[in-house]
Amino acid sequence: MATAAEDLVRAVCVVADGEALLALSVTRRIIAEFATRSVPARAVSRRLDVLTAREREVLVLVARGLSNTEIAGHLVLAEQTVKTHVGHVLAKLDLRDRVQAVVLAYETGLVTARRDHQGPSRS
């Protein structure tokens, strides 16, 4: 179990990497809320047409809760390349941060909540 000091150091590193920091419980509530909403996904998903296949892939992994480092390992890319893809996703979709990207991914149906386990997939 991590100590408070270790958690604080990890949190500072996450924020220093330009990523959003949310408690896992908050992330779960956001996902649960959007998973239960009935949104006309077809109209909203057209927003995603501006993304390349790789950018969509990165967006899915961001929505699953993976960090840039984890995405880089999963896709066998340099971490800087992942940061570039995330930046393109945010810019093309006119989003402020990763949290908005996650919300949009769920709203469009690009990703759906997994009911079979708790927490994001790291595979």
C-alpha positions in Angstrom: 0.0 0.0 0.0 1.4 3.4 -1.0 2.0 6.0 1.7 0.6 9.5 1.5 4.0 10.9 0.5 4.3 8.4 -2.4 0.8 9.3 -3.5 1.7 13.0 -3.4 4.8 12.4 -5.5 2.9 10.4 -8.1 0.2 13.1 -8.2 2.8 15.8 -8.8 4.4 13.7 -11.6 1.0 13.2 -13.3 0.2 16.9 -13.3 3.8 17.8 -14.4 3.3 15.5 -17.4 0.3 17.6 -18.3 -2.3 15.0 -17.4 -5.5 15.5 -15.4 -5.6 14.1 -11.9 -8.9 12.7 -10.7 -9.5 10.4 -7.8 -10.5 6.9 -9.1 -13.8 7.2 -7.3 -14.6 10.5 -9.2 -13.7 8.9 -12.5 -15.9 5.9 -11.8 -18.8 8.2 -11.0 -18.3 10.2 -14.2 -18.2 7.0 -16.2 -21.2 5.5 -14.5 -23.2 8.7 -15.1 -22.4 8.8 -18.8 -23.0 5.1 -19.2 -26.6 5.5 -18.1 -27.4 8.4 -20.3 -29.2 8.0 -23.5 -27.4 10.2 -26.0 -28.0 10.2 -29.7 -24.6 8.9 -30.4 -24.8 9.0 -34.2 -25.0 12.8 -34.4 -22.3 13.3 -31.7 -20.0 10.6 -33.2 -19.8 12.6 -36.4 -17.5 14.9 -34.4 -15.0 12.1 -34.4 -14.8 11.9 -38.2 -11.9 14.5 -38.0 -9.7 12.1 -36.2 -7.3 9.6 -37.8 -7.5 5.9 -36.9 -4.5 6.3 -34.6 -6.0 9.3 -32.9 -9.2 7.4 -32.3 -7.2 4.5 -30.9 -5.4 6.9 -28.5 -8.7 8.4 -27.5 -10.1 5.0 -26.6 -7.1 4.3 -24.4 -7.3 7.7 -22.7 -10.9 7.0 -22.0 -10.0 3.7 -20.5 -7.8 5.6 -18.0 -4.3 4.8 -19.4 -1.5 7.4 -18.9 0.6 8.6 -21.8 3.4 6.2 -20.7 0.9 3.2 -20.6 -0.5 4.1 -24.0 3.0 4.4 -25.5 3.8 0.9 -24.2 0.5 -0.5 -25.4 0.8 0.9 -28.9 4.6 0.6 -29.0 5.1 4.3 -29.6 7.4 6.9 -28.1 5.7 8.8 -25.2 6.2 12.1 -27.1 4.3 10.6 -30.0 1.4 9.8 -27.7 1.5 13.3 -26.3 1.3 14.6 -29.9 -1.7 12.4 -30.7 -3.5 13.5 -27.5 -2.8 17.1 -28.4 -4.2 16.6 -31.9 -7.3 14.9 -30.4 -7.9 17.8 -28.0 -7.3 20.4 -30.7 -9.4 18.8 -33.5 -12.3 18.2 -31.1 -11.9 21.6 -29.4 -11.5 20.1 -26.0 -9.9 21.7 -23.0 -8.4 18.5 -21.4 -8.4 14.8 -21.1 -11.4 14.8 -18.9 -13.5 16.3 -21.7 -12.0 13.8 -24.1 -13.1 10.9 -21.9 -16.6 12.4 -21.6 -16.9 12.8 -25.4 -15.6 9.2 -25.9 -18.4 7.9 -23.8 -21.1 10.3 -25.2 -20.3 9.2 -28.7 -20.3 5.5 -27.9 -16.6 5.2 -28.9 -16.2 3.5 -25.6 -18.7 2.0 -23.2 -18.6 1.3 -19.5 -17.4 -2.2 -18.6 -19.7 -3.8 -16.0 -17.5 -6.9 -15.5 -14.8 -5.3 -13.3 -13.9 -2.2 -11.4 -11.4 0.3 -12.8 -9.8 0.9 -16.1 -8.3 -1.8 -18.3 -4.5 -1.8 -18.4 -4.1 -4.5 -21.1 
